[in-house]
Amino acid sequence: MKINTIVWGENIHDQTSPVVAELYPGGMHTCIANALNVDENINASTATLQEDEHGLTEARMNETDVLIWWGHAAHGDVDDKVVERVVQQVWSGMGLILLHSSHFAKPFKQLMGTPCGLTWREAGERERLWVTSPNHPIVNGLPDHFELEHEEMYGEPFSVPEPLETVFISWFQGGEVFRSGLTYRRGAGNIFYFRPGHETYPTYHDDNIKKVLVNAVHWANNSQQRRTNMTDAPNTTVDNALEKIVERGLKLHADGEEGFK
């Protein structure tokens, strides 16, 4: 079965900036989805901030294997109910890929539990991405490094939790370095943060970037059945203990109470 993927785009600069509109006719989200759909095993569609429930209804999310998120100017406009829905789906096993300025997106900050801050400079400088985990599935088919002629600089320190793997490190012409490809797991969900993608540069037309995104969708996809009730904390009674035990001592909860969360 194909990997059902949603490419979520903020879709603001795509409509208001002539530079971005010229680079990405139809929006950045459409460009990314088109690149993914070249892979016969991926079924990519799009959603945007402007749609009802930002295009991420509960029914649609239940059928989504991987969600790709790009945001920049309107992180605060994303409805908290939708954010909670995304987080719950990740905990249950949906893959999540966050691009560029989505380090400040509400779902990422909630899942990381840290400020997710960094330094930046918009100067169109060269970025050289080095593969730091050469056997990782996300870098399959890539050289040991590749360059983007024009990109926005992101620099350390990057205030995120220590990742499972650092897949890419970037160097910029101004001298800064940045951990540009990081993997995490939250609950049953795989998460990949990938730094490149400033909207005024043709980053998502680059063949190496397209390969990273295709590889990342395959990596983030969890073929296991989606977990349910991840936030439940059921009480296992004495009668249901695997080994026979005798209840003793005082109790806080009466029989049948759900307990505190």
URCOR-V905138 format. One record per residue. N is the residue number from 1. RES is the residue in one letter. SS is DSSP state (H for helix, E for strand, - for the rest). PSI is psi in degrees with one decimal (999 if undefined). Layout:
[[N RES SS PSI] [N RES SS PSI]]
//
This chain:
[[1 M - 148.0] [2 K - 154.0] [3 I E 110.3] [4 N E 117.2] [5 T E 134.0] [6 I E 129.6] [7 V E 108.4] [8 W E 127.0] [9 G E 141.5] [10 E - -36.4] [11 N - 41.4] [12 I - -60.6] [13 H H -26.0] [14 D H -29.6] [15 Q H -26.9] [16 T H -19.9] [17 S - 119.5] [18 P H -33.8] [19 V H -48.4] [20 V H -41.0] [21 A H -35.9] [22 E H -39.5] [23 L H -37.0] [24 Y - 73.1] [25 P - 128.7] [26 G - -6.5] [27 G - 153.6] [28 M H -38.6] [29 H H -37.2] [30 T H -40.9] [31 C H -45.0] [32 I H -44.6] [33 A H -40.1] [34 N H -40.3] [35 A H -38.4] [36 L H -37.0] [37 N H -8.0] [38 V - -29.8] [39 D - 123.1] [40 E - -12.8] [41 N - 5.5] [42 I E 134.9] [43 N E 98.3] [44 A E 132.3] [45 S E 178.1] [46 T E 161.5] [47 A E 152.1] [48 T E 164.3] [49 L - -34.6] [50 Q - -14.5] [51 E - 161.0] [52 D H 131.4] [53 E H 28.6] [54 H H 25.0] [55 G H 8.3] [56 L - 62.0] [57 T - 161.4] [58 E H -42.2] [59 A H -42.3] [60 R H -39.1] [61 M H -33.3] [62 N H -21.5] [63 E - 6.1] [64 T - 128.9] [65 D - -39.6] [66 V E 134.3] [67 L E 127.6] [68 I E 133.8] [69 W E 125.8] [70 W E 120.8] [71 G - 159.9] [72 H - -60.2] [73 A - -13.3] [74 A - 39.9] [75 H H -41.3] [76 G H -16.6] [77 D H -7.1] [78 V - 125.4] [79 D - 131.2] [80 D H -28.7] [81 K H -37.6] [82 V H -39.2] [83 V H -46.7] [84 E H -36.3] [85 R H -43.0] [86 V H -46.5] [87 V H -44.2] [88 Q H -39.6] [89 Q H -38.7] [90 V H -46.7] [91 W H -33.2] [92 S H -12.8] [93 G - -1.9] [94 M - 139.6] [95 G E 149.7] [96 L E 126.9] [97 I E 124.6] [98 L E 130.4] [99 L E 136.6] [100 H H -116.4] [101 S H 1.9] [102 S H 1.2] [103 H H -23.0] [104 F H 6.2] [105 A - 145.3] [106 K H -45.8] [107 P H -41.0] [108 F H -45.8] [109 K H -38.0] [110 Q H -41.6] [111 L H -31.6] [112 M H -36.0] [113 G - 24.0] [114 T - 169.7] [115 P - -29.2] [116 C - 32.2] [117 G - 165.4] [118 L - 178.7] [119 T E 159.8] [120 W E 160.6] [121 R E 128.5] [122 E E 91.5] [123 A E 6.7] [124 G E 33.8] [125 E E 164.1] [126 R E 139.4] [127 E E 131.0] [128 R E 117.3] [129 L E 123.7] [130 W E 132.7] [131 V E 121.9] [132 T - -6.1] [133 S - 77.7] [134 P - -19.6] [135 N - 6.2] [136 H - 140.9] [137 P H -28.6] [138 I H -24.3] [139 V H 13.2] [140 N - 124.9] [141 G - 3.1] [142 L - 153.9] [143 P - 175.1] [144 D - -16.4] [145 H E 158.1] [146 F E 164.3] [147 E E 148.0] [148 L E 122.9] [149 E E -33.6] [150 H E 121.3] [151 E E 163.3] [152 E E 138.8] [153 M E 132.3] [154 Y E 135.9] [155 G E 157.2] [156 E - 157.7] [157 P - 142.7] [158 F - 110.1] [159 S - 71.6] [160 V - 163.0] [161 P - 158.9] [162 E - 126.5] [163 P - 167.9] [164 L - -46.5] [165 E E 144.6] [166 T E 114.2] [167 V E -34.5] [168 F E 145.9] [169 I E 133.8] [170 S E 145.3] [171 W E 140.1] [172 F E 156.8] [173 Q - -31.4] [174 G - -6.6] [175 G - -14.7] [176 E - 158.3] [177 V E 161.2] [178 F E 140.4] [179 R E 97.1] [180 S E -8.8] [181 G E 108.8] [182 L E 138.7] [183 T E 148.8] [184 Y E 165.3] [185 R E 129.8] [186 R E 118.2] [187 G - -126.8] [188 A - 5.3] [189 G E 139.7] [190 N E 136.5] [191 I E 135.5] [192 F E 122.9] [193 Y E 128.7] [194 F E 120.0] [195 R - -45.9] [196 P - 154.8] [197 G - 29.1] [198 H - 138.3] [199 E - -21.2] [200 T - 7.0] [201 Y - 154.6] [202 P - 40.3] [203 T H -43.3] [204 Y H 4.8] [205 H H -7.5] [206 D - 133.2] [207 D H -37.4] [208 N H -38.9] [209 I H -42.2] [210 K H -40.5] [211 K H -41.3] [212 V H -45.7] [213 L H -41.5] [214 V H -47.5] [215 N H -40.2] [216 A H -36.8] [217 V H -44.8] [218 H H -41.0] [219 W H -42.6] [220 A H -23.7] [221 N - 131.8] [222 N - 111.6] [223 S - -10.4] [224 Q - 157.5] [225 Q - 139.6] [226 R - 131.9] [227 R - 150.5] [228 T - 159.8] [229 N - 41.9] [230 M - -24.0] [231 T - -0.1] [232 D - 153.6] [233 A - 75.1] [234 P - 148.9] [235 N - 122.1] [236 T - 111.3] [237 T - 166.5] [238 V H -40.7] [239 D H -25.6] [240 N H 5.2] [241 A - 142.2] [242 L - -35.2] [243 E - 148.3] [244 K - 126.6] [245 I - 160.4] [246 V - 126.7] [247 E - 136.2] [248 R - 161.9] [249 G - 171.3] [250 L - 159.3] [251 K - 147.2] [252 L - -38.0] [253 H - 143.2] [254 A - 157.4] [255 D - 131.7] [256 G - -11.8] [257 E - 147.1] [258 E - -25.6] [259 G - 178.3] [260 F - 152.0] [261 K - 999]]
//
